[in-house]
Amino acid sequence: MLEKPIIVDGRDHLLGRLCSVVAKELLAGQKVVIVRCDEMCISGSLIRNKVKYAQFRKKRMNTNPTRGPFHFKSPARMVWRTIRGMVHQKTTRGQQALARLSTFEGIPHPYDKMKRKVVPAALRVLRLKPSRQYTIMGELADAVGWKHKELLGRLEAKRKVKADAFYQKKKARTALKKKAEEACAGDLAKVNTVLAASGYA
């Protein structure tokens, strides 16, 4: 299991909760790819999170700010930085864990053709009260100076058109297979009983 990367769809997951689950997996040796980081959520309103981010951006080296700390503006790097703080990254083990992580805005190739997973323990609809406000990471990033929201929207629209066409073909194929199985159900009755007896039902 560990040699295959797990692709996590970040859409509508809470940032901290998802990152803590992913950090544990990384430290255990699992490769993880998080896609759609721009659609992840943080609890609290956009105004509140903008103020908090502004306070965070003020934290810099007094004499030479080019030495850090560095404040990322893209959602994927924000997620990466959050996880970095959870894996003890100044040790070799933490560095190796961080090397197993990839984060992306949108769903780039080849991950658009792979099975994506969700983490129920981090889903906003399950963990946040319906009355609570929340912020979408893409909107926060756009507010603090990330410049690719529009481009990402265009690329995602193209991807969704392709994905829908693929799904319609898949549905048609499944319906055709079901029809064929029903048509020859009588002929296959004996074969099916033998298979069922052998545990292949």
Salt bridges, closest charged atoms under 4 A:
ASP9 OD2 - ARG36 NH2 2.70
ASP9 OD2 - ARG116 NE 3.97
ASP12 OD1 - ARG124 NE 2.89
GLU39 OE1 - ARG11 NE 3.30
ASP112 OD1 - HIS109 ND1 3.86
ASP112 OD2 - LYS113 NZ 3.64
GLU150 OE2 - ARG154 NH1 3.92
GLU156 OE1 - ARG159 NH2 3.05
